[in-house]
Amino acid sequence: MTSTAGEIVIGAPGKNQRKLVGRVVSDKRAKTVTVLVERRVTHDLYGKIVGKSRKYHAHDEKGEYKAGDMVEIAESRPISKTKSWVVTRLVQKARIV
């Protein structure tokens, strides 16, 4: 990974680089989006499938992703106190209702 003049650039994807897919729930901050990642896991004791979710703050350099968009995020070096992820690509554009 390299950084030049305040721009965050991801290098070649590493072998152990984590990638997640989630929905943008907030795009109100400058160069940052909040991504909600939902997953389904089996409960340890009861065996029932339970939905779990977690929010990640991801870097969006150009501010091109809006609320409702499905995006892929990749782990990167820490950019701020809460931001260690970078949006890599748009999976699906939000539907206009």
C-alpha positions in Angstrom: 0.0 0.0 0.0 1.2 3.5 -0.8 -0.1 6.9 0.2 0.7 10.1 -1.7 -0.5 13.6 -1.0 -3.3 12.5 1.3 -4.7 10.0 -1.1 -5.4 6.4 0.1 -4.4 3.7 -2.4 -4.7 0.0 -1.9 -1.9 -2.0 -3.3 -2.3 -5.4 -4.8 -4.7 -7.5 -2.8 -2.8 -9.5 -0.3 -3.3 -13.2 0.3 -4.8 -12.6 3.7 -6.7 -9.4 3.0 -10.2 -9.6 4.3 -13.1 -8.5 2.0 -16.7 -8.0 3.0 -19.9 -7.1 1.2 -22.4 -4.9 2.8 -24.9 -2.0 2.3 -24.1 1.6 2.8 -26.3 3.0 5.6 -24.7 6.5 5.9 -22.8 8.7 3.6 -23.0 12.0 5.6 -19.3 12.3 6.6 -16.6 13.6 4.3 -14.8 10.7 2.5 -16.4 8.1 4.8 -19.3 5.7 4.4 -20.8 3.5 7.1 -21.3 -0.1 5.8 -23.6 -2.6 7.4 -22.4 -6.2 6.9 -25.0 -8.8 7.7 -24.2 -12.5 8.1 -26.1 -15.6 9.1 -24.6 -18.0 11.7 -25.8 -21.1 13.5 -26.4 -20.6 17.3 -23.8 -22.6 19.3 -26.3 -24.2 21.7 -29.7 -24.3 19.9 -28.6 -24.7 16.3 -31.0 -22.1 15.1 -29.8 -19.8 12.3 -29.4 -16.3 13.7 -28.8 -13.0 11.8 -25.8 -10.9 13.0 -24.7 -7.6 11.8 -21.8 -5.2 12.2 -21.1 -1.7 11.0 -17.8 -0.7 9.5 -16.5 2.8 8.6 -14.9 2.7 5.2 -12.9 5.2 3.2 -14.6 6.6 0.1 -12.1 9.0 -1.5 -14.4 10.5 -4.2 -17.7 10.4 -2.2 -19.3 8.4 -5.0 -21.2 5.8 -2.9 -24.7 6.7 -1.5 -27.0 5.2 1.1 -28.5 1.9 -0.1 -25.6 1.0 -2.4 -24.2 -2.6 -2.0 -20.4 -2.3 -1.9 -17.3 -4.4 -1.3 -14.9 -3.3 1.4 -11.3 -4.4 2.0 -9.2 -4.2 5.1 -6.4 -1.7 5.0 -4.0 0.2 7.2 -5.7 2.3 9.9 -6.8 5.6 8.3 -8.3 7.1 11.5 -9.4 6.0 15.0 -12.4 4.1 13.7 -11.6 3.6 10.0 -9.5 0.6 8.8 -11.5 -0.3 5.7 -11.6 1.0 2.1 -14.4 0.7 -0.4 -13.1 -1.3 -3.4 -16.0 -1.6 -5.7 -19.7 -1.1 -6.2 -21.6 -4.4 -6.2 -25.2 -3.1 -6.8 -26.6 0.4 -7.1 -29.4 1.4 -4.7 -32.9 1.2 -6.1 -34.9 4.4 -6.3 -38.2 4.0 -4.6 
